[in-house]
Amino acid sequence: MSGRFEIVQEPMEGLKLLRRKRFGDERGYLSRLFDAEDMSDLGWRGGVFQINETVTKRAGTVRGMHYQHPPFAEAKLVTCLAGRVEDVVVDIRAGSPTFLKHFSVELSDDNALSLLIPEGFAHGFQTRVDDVRMIYAHSAPYRPEAEGGLHPLDPALAIAWPIAIEALSDRDRSHAPLEFDFPGVVL
Ligand SMILES: Cc1cn([C@H]2C[C@H](O)[C@@H](COP(=O)(O)OP(=O)(O)O[C@H]3O[C@H](C)C(=O)[C@H](O)[C@H]3O)O2)c(=O)[nH]c1=O
């Protein structure tokens, strides 16, 4: 490991909360957002197929809970570049000891935290302030036909969003509640 990423917490198998080291001087700072060798040491498999940016205007907006089905299951490295969010992941790996359990953490431009999410998790977040900018590295290509989604307010998930949900896309509003026999994904 290069020392540019510190492992702060491993709340579930393969899921890692990282702190990015900032190299500061009188001008400001430099920090690394992705390092192939470090990420490989941390369990990232394969390359980076895309790096996405989202800008979310309104505080209280929720995006999620998204995942892709195998063979397009994807790992993600999620970072907040501006503002702050409550970032949430749900373990949907069939047979996992933490199946359908969720983990949530505040990511912000201040706290320099990133979440390394392995394949087999649904991901989403709620903005806590206006004008949030997020960046995601993805380990698989975007395949709309392989997309899956969980409803952010599904009682079976019991995600405690920190503030009232002010905005949700039509797609995210339309995710069906989990069936009692939801199988999850087999990786
Ligand atoms: C994910 C994706 C989307 N798009 C297009 C499809 C739509 O026309 C538009 C917005 O897509 P969507 O509504 O799925 O975007 P979000 O709701 O922000 O979804 C993202 O937010 C949650 C929290 C995530 O973890 C995912 O990375 C991602 O699914 O971008 C692309 O062109 N490429 C892509 O990789």
The ligand as an SDF file (V2000), in Angstrom:
LIG
                    3D

 35 37  0  0  0  0  0  0  0  0999 V2000
  -25.1610    4.9680  -13.9140 C   0  0  0  0  0  0  0  0  0  0  0  0
  -25.0720    5.5860  -15.2920 C   0  0  0  0  0  0  0  0  0  0  0  0
  -26.1020    6.3430  -15.8070 C   0  0  0  0  0  0  0  0  0  0  0  0
  -25.9830    6.8870  -17.0590 N   0  0  0  0  0  0  0  0  0  0  0  0
  -27.0780    7.7550  -17.5580 C   0  0  0  0  0  0  0  0  0  0  0  0
  -28.4580    7.1030  -17.4880 C   0  0  0  0  0  0  0  0  0  0  0  0
  -29.3690    8.2980  -17.2490 C   0  0  0  0  0  0  0  0  0  0  0  0
  -29.6860    8.8870  -18.4790 O   0  0  0  0  0  0  0  0  0  0  0  0
  -28.5190    9.2730  -16.4560 C   0  0  0  0  0  0  0  0  0  0  0  0
  -28.8300    9.2660  -14.9790 C   0  0  0  0  0  0  0  0  0  0  0  0
  -28.7670    7.9120  -14.5770 O   0  0  0  0  0  0  0  0  0  0  0  0
  -29.3360    7.4430  -13.1540 P   0  0  0  0  0  0  0  0  0  0  0  0
  -30.6580    8.0850  -12.9150 O   0  0  0  0  0  0  0  0  0  0  0  0
  -29.2270    5.9870  -13.0530 O   0  0  0  0  0  0  0  0  0  0  0  0
  -28.2630    8.1600  -12.2150 O   0  0  0  0  0  0  0  0  0  0  0  0
  -28.2190    8.0540  -10.6150 P   0  0  0  0  0  0  0  0  0  0  0  0
  -29.5460    7.9460  -10.0420 O   0  0  0  0  0  0  0  0  0  0  0  0
  -27.3310    9.1070  -10.1790 O   0  0  0  0  0  0  0  0  0  0  0  0
  -27.4890    6.6650  -10.3990 O   0  0  0  0  0  0  0  0  0  0  0  0
  -26.1910    6.5860   -9.8650 C   0  0  0  0  0  0  0  0  0  0  0  0
  -26.3240    6.7630   -8.4700 O   0  0  0  0  0  0  0  0  0  0  0  0
  -26.2230    5.6950   -7.6450 C   0  0  0  0  0  0  0  0  0  0  0  0
  -26.2060    6.1860   -6.2380 C   0  0  0  0  0  0  0  0  0  0  0  0
  -25.0820    4.8180   -7.9780 C   0  0  0  0  0  0  0  0  0  0  0  0
  -24.4200    4.2060   -7.1610 O   0  0  0  0  0  0  0  0  0  0  0  0
  -24.7900    4.5710   -9.4000 C   0  0  0  0  0  0  0  0  0  0  0  0
  -23.4810    4.7120   -9.6800 O   0  0  0  0  0  0  0  0  0  0  0  0
  -25.6200    5.2860  -10.3350 C   0  0  0  0  0  0  0  0  0  0  0  0
  -26.6010    4.3450  -10.5990 O   0  0  0  0  0  0  0  0  0  0  0  0
  -27.1390    8.8970  -16.6730 O   0  0  0  0  0  0  0  0  0  0  0  0
  -24.8640    6.6880  -17.8190 C   0  0  0  0  0  0  0  0  0  0  0  0
  -24.7780    7.1780  -18.9510 O   0  0  0  0  0  0  0  0  0  0  0  0
  -23.8380    5.9430  -17.3320 N   0  0  0  0  0  0  0  0  0  0  0  0
  -23.8830    5.3880  -16.1100 C   0  0  0  0  0  0  0  0  0  0  0  0
  -22.9330    4.7280  -15.6830 O   0  0  0  0  0  0  0  0  0  0  0  0
  1  2  1  0
  2  3  2  0
  2 34  1  0
  3  4  1  0
  4  5  1  0
  4 31  1  0
  5  6  1  0
  5 30  1  0
  6  7  1  0
  7  8  1  0
  7  9  1  0
  9 10  1  0
  9 30  1  0
 10 11  1  0
 11 12  1  0
 12 13  2  0
 12 14  1  0
 12 15  1  0
 15 16  1  0
 16 17  2  0
 16 18  1  0
 16 19  1  0
 19 20  1  0
 20 21  1  0
 20 28  1  0
 21 22  1  0
 22 23  1  0
 22 24  1  0
 24 25  2  0
 24 26  1  0
 26 27  1  0
 26 28  1  0
 28 29  1  0
 31 32  2  0
 31 33  1  0
 33 34  1  0
 34 35  2  0
M  END
$$$$
